[in-house]
């Protein structure tokens, strides 16, 4: 499933039972809780170990801001 602002608006703050993570590109993804809380995260490796950095929550931070 592709990540888009329209998709995230339809999920945000509503009960959600779909995929827990929607990917965007080059490590950027949106993690979605069962309660519909959407958080943007960036995945990368540091000294060979995987790291997940939370950028912010949807509504405070949107794809256009991140992708600009």
C-alpha positions, 0 to 999 in steps of 0.5 A: 500500500502506498503512503499518501496524505489522503491515506493517512487522513483516512486512518488518523485517529480512527480504529485501525486493523491494517498493516502496522507500517506503511513505507514511503522511500529510502527508509521513511515510513509511517507506523500506525497504532491500533488506535490510528496514531500515525508516527513518521519514522526513519530507518537507518543503520548505525555501526551495523545495527538497525535504528528507528528515529521517530520524526513526528506524528501525523497532523503535526508533521505531514508528507509534504513537509518531509518530502519538500 
